[in-house]
Amino acid sequence: MITFLRGRLTESLPDRLTVDVQGVGYEVYVPLSTYDRLPAEGQEVKILTHLLVREDAHMLYGFATDEERDLFRLLLNRVTGVGPKMALAILAGMAVRDFKRHVVQGDVTALSKISGVGKKTAERIIFELKDKVGVTDAWKDSGEGPGTKAAQSPEQAALNDAVLALINLGYKQVEAQKAVKKLLEEGSSPEPSTLLRGALRLLSQS
């Protein structure tokens, strides 16, 4: 798995870029939100990546931030009918935080305004993220929804980050929260990466 690329930006277009990594040029498809953050061509760039393997091609998708890549993966893995092209369109059409808020609020109208989405797809996104994997409940806990506190304790923020990562890996919200809370009660470091590794260990033993 290629998790990131660091090299010289040799070409940048609104939908893709080329990164020269020690003489090898990697073509990476990106959303507009990432394109807008790119340095000038010829400068060094670091891009977080997701490798999609198909029978006829290996395709790299790139992102400026972890939250963009996490949402891209969540849409691909958890929402029926959403492929990489639509996932990139969603990232291009709306900030991640706004997308989360609209999903939590069940705002079909706002989501359907994204180019290529439409009302039926917006309804499916909300339904599947809410009822199949419990993502919206976790987003509410993280302060993305209406009526939530703007600030969280470091421990609560770490818990929510770890729970969302586990949900993205396919675990149910309840079991993810149980594992993470157990680690915190046992005195585990509140770092999200430490909690994630510990929770995966616990869940594999259950």
C-alpha positions as CSV (number, residue, x, y, z in Angstrom):
1,M,0.0,0.0,0.0
2,I,1.3,3.4,-0.9
3,T,0.3,5.8,1.9
4,F,2.0,9.0,0.7
5,L,4.3,10.4,-1.9
6,R,7.0,13.0,-1.3
7,G,8.8,14.4,-4.3
8,R,8.9,17.2,-6.9
9,L,5.7,18.4,-8.3
10,T,6.2,18.3,-12.1
11,E,2.7,18.9,-13.3
12,S,-0.6,20.0,-11.7
13,L,-4.0,20.1,-13.2
14,P,-7.4,20.6,-11.4
15,D,-8.1,16.8,-11.4
16,R,-4.6,15.3,-11.3
17,L,-0.9,15.9,-10.8
18,T,2.4,14.2,-11.4
19,V,5.0,13.8,-8.6
20,D,8.6,12.9,-9.4
21,V,9.9,10.6,-6.7
22,Q,13.6,9.9,-7.3
23,G,13.1,9.8,-11.1
24,V,9.8,7.9,-11.1
25,G,6.7,9.9,-12.1
26,Y,3.5,9.1,-10.2
27,E,0.2,10.2,-11.6
28,V,-2.2,11.1,-8.8
29,Y,-5.9,12.0,-9.1
30,V,-6.9,14.7,-6.7
31,P,-10.0,16.7,-5.7
32,L,-10.1,20.5,-6.3
33,S,-9.7,21.0,-2.5
34,T,-6.2,19.4,-2.7
35,Y,-5.3,21.1,-6.0
36,D,-5.9,24.5,-4.4
37,R,-3.3,23.7,-1.7
38,L,-0.5,22.6,-4.1
39,P,2.8,24.5,-4.3
40,A,4.1,25.8,-7.6
41,E,5.4,23.3,-10.1
42,G,9.0,22.3,-9.5
43,Q,8.7,22.5,-5.7
44,E,8.6,19.7,-3.2
45,V,5.2,18.3,-2.3
46,K,3.9,15.7,0.1
47,I,0.6,14.0,-0.9
48,L,-1.4,11.5,1.2
49,T,-2.5,8.7,-1.1
50,H,-5.0,5.9,-1.5
51,L,-4.2,3.1,-4.0
52,L,-7.1,1.6,-5.8
53,V,-6.4,-1.7,-7.5
54,R,-8.5,-2.8,-10.4
55,E,-8.1,-5.6,-12.9
56,D,-7.0,-3.3,-15.6
57,A,-5.2,-0.5,-13.6
58,H,-3.6,0.6,-10.4
59,M,-4.8,4.2,-9.6
60,L,-3.5,6.6,-7.0
61,Y,-5.7,9.2,-5.4
62,G,-4.1,12.0,-3.5
63,F,-5.2,14.3,-0.7
64,A,-3.8,17.3,1.2
65,T,-5.2,16.2,4.6
66,D,-6.1,13.1,6.6
67,E,-9.7,14.2,6.9
68,E,-10.1,14.3,3.1
69,R,-8.6,10.9,2.6
70,D,-10.7,9.4,5.5
71,L,-13.9,10.8,4.0
72,F,-12.9,9.5,0.5
73,R,-12.3,6.0,1.9
74,L,-15.5,6.1,3.9
75,L,-17.6,7.0,0.9
76,L,-16.0,4.3,-1.3
77,N,-16.2,1.5,1.4
78,R,-19.6,2.3,3.0
79,V,-21.9,4.0,0.5
80,T,-23.5,1.9,-2.3
81,G,-23.0,3.3,-5.7
82,V,-20.3,5.9,-4.8
83,G,-17.1,5.3,-6.8
84,P,-13.9,7.3,-6.8
85,K,-15.1,9.8,-9.3
86,M,-18.1,10.8,-7.2
87,A,-16.1,10.7,-4.0
88,L,-13.7,13.2,-5.5
89,A,-16.6,15.3,-6.7
90,I,-18.0,15.4,-3.2
91,L,-14.7,16.6,-1.8
92,A,-14.4,19.2,-4.5
93,G,-17.9,20.4,-3.9
94,M,-18.0,20.8,-0.2
95,A,-15.6,21.2,2.7
96,V,-15.3,18.0,4.8
97,R,-16.7,19.7,8.0
98,D,-19.7,21.0,6.1
99,F,-20.3,17.6,4.6
100,K,-20.3,16.0,8.0
101,R,-22.7,18.6,9.4
102,H,-25.2,18.1,6.6
103,V,-25.1,14.3,6.9
104,V,-25.6,14.6,10.7
105,Q,-28.5,17.0,10.1
106,G,-30.0,14.8,7.3
107,D,-29.9,17.8,4.9
108,V,-30.6,16.1,1.6
109,T,-31.1,19.5,-0.1
110,A,-27.6,20.7,0.7
111,L,-25.9,17.5,-0.3
112,S,-27.8,17.2,-3.5
113,K,-26.4,20.5,-4.7
114,I,-23.0,18.9,-5.1
115,S,-22.4,18.3,-8.8
116,G,-23.1,14.7,-9.8
117,V,-24.8,13.8,-6.5
118,G,-28.5,14.4,-6.9
119,K,-31.3,13.8,-4.4
120,K,-31.4,10.0,-4.5
121,T,-27.6,9.7,-3.9
122,A,-27.8,12.3,-1.1
123,E,-30.5,10.3,0.6
124,R,-28.5,7.1,0.2
125,I,-25.4,8.7,1.6
126,I,-27.3,9.9,4.7
127,F,-29.2,6.6,5.2
128,E,-26.2,4.3,4.8
129,L,-23.8,6.3,6.9
130,K,-26.4,6.7,9.7
131,D,-28.0,3.3,9.8
132,K,-25.4,0.9,8.6
133,V,-22.2,2.0,10.3
134,G,-23.2,4.6,12.9
135,V,-20.9,7.3,11.5
136,T,-23.3,10.1,12.1
137,D,-23.5,9.3,15.8
138,A,-19.7,9.4,16.0
139,W,-19.7,12.7,14.1
140,K,-22.2,14.1,16.6
141,D,-20.0,13.1,19.4
142,S,-17.0,14.8,17.8
143,G,-18.9,18.1,17.6
144,E,-19.8,18.1,14.0
145,G,-23.6,18.1,14.5
146,P,-26.1,20.7,15.7
147,G,-26.3,21.4,19.5
148,T,-22.8,19.9,20.2
149,K,-20.1,21.6,22.2
150,A,-17.5,23.5,20.1
151,A,-14.6,22.3,22.3
152,Q,-13.7,18.9,23.5
153,S,-11.3,17.6,26.0
154,P,-8.1,16.0,24.5
155,E,-9.3,12.6,25.7
156,Q,-12.7,12.9,24.1
157,A,-11.2,14.1,20.8
158,A,-8.8,11.2,20.8
159,L,-11.6,8.8,21.6
160,N,-13.7,10.0,18.7
161,D,-10.8,10.0,16.2
162,A,-10.0,6.4,17.1
163,V,-13.7,5.3,17.0
164,L,-14.1,6.9,13.5
165,A,-11.0,5.2,12.3
166,L,-12.3,1.8,13.5
167,I,-15.7,2.4,11.9
168,N,-13.9,3.2,8.6
169,L,-12.2,-0.2,9.0
170,G,-15.6,-1.9,9.2
171,Y,-16.2,-2.3,13.0
172,K,-19.5,-1.3,14.5
173,Q,-19.7,1.9,16.5
174,V,-20.7,0.2,19.8
175,E,-17.8,-2.3,19.7
176,A,-15.3,0.4,18.7
177,Q,-16.4,2.7,21.5
178,K,-16.2,-0.1,24.0
179,A,-12.7,-1.1,23.0
180,V,-11.4,2.5,23.0
181,K,-13.0,3.4,26.4
182,K,-11.5,0.2,27.9
183,L,-8.0,1.3,26.8
184,L,-8.5,4.8,28.3
185,E,-9.7,3.3,31.6
186,E,-6.6,1.1,31.7
187,G,-4.4,4.2,31.4
188,S,-3.5,4.0,27.7
189,S,-1.9,7.0,26.0
190,P,-4.7,9.2,24.5
191,E,-2.9,9.5,21.2
192,P,-5.3,8.3,18.4
193,S,-2.8,6.1,16.7
194,T,-2.0,4.3,20.0
195,L,-5.7,3.9,20.8
196,L,-6.3,2.6,17.3
197,R,-3.6,-0.1,17.5
198,G,-4.7,-1.1,21.0
199,A,-8.3,-1.3,20.0
200,L,-7.5,-3.4,17.0
201,R,-5.6,-5.8,19.2
202,L,-8.6,-6.1,21.6
203,L,-11.1,-6.5,18.9
204,S,-9.0,-9.3,17.2
205,Q,-9.1,-11.2,20.5
206,S,-12.9,-11.0,20.9
